[in-house]
Amino acid sequence: MGSVFRPKDLGKGYRKVIENAIKDLHPDTKDTVIRLLLSEDINSEEKLKGVLGQDRFEELLKILREQEDDN
């Protein structure tokens, strides 16, 4: 099971990366995803999977990890 990024893990500009990664989602879904990624809720990973689906969840984490590696 992968880890979800906590707010303290997100560097400056990560919100923009998240928004770009989820730009094709419904606005309410975008807000939910951003809120979950920025929350410190221990169950955020499962909640994100429920909102996005397994494939989209893994794709989003891959994008975030690549961005983290670039920084």
PEJOCOR-V631783 format. One record per pair of residues at least 24 apart in sequence whose ideal C-beta (glycine too) atoms are under 6 Angstrom apart, sorted by the first residue. I is the first residue (numbers start at 0). J is the second residue. D is the distance in whole Angstrom. If there is no record, write none. Layout:
i={I | I}
j={J | J}
d={D | D}
//
This chain:
i={1 | 3 | 3 | 4 | 5 | 6 | 10 | 16 | 20 | 20}
j={60 | 43 | 44 | 63 | 39 | 37 | 70 | 66 | 59 | 62}
d={6 | 5 | 4 | 6 | 6 | 5 | 5 | 5 | 5 | 5}
//
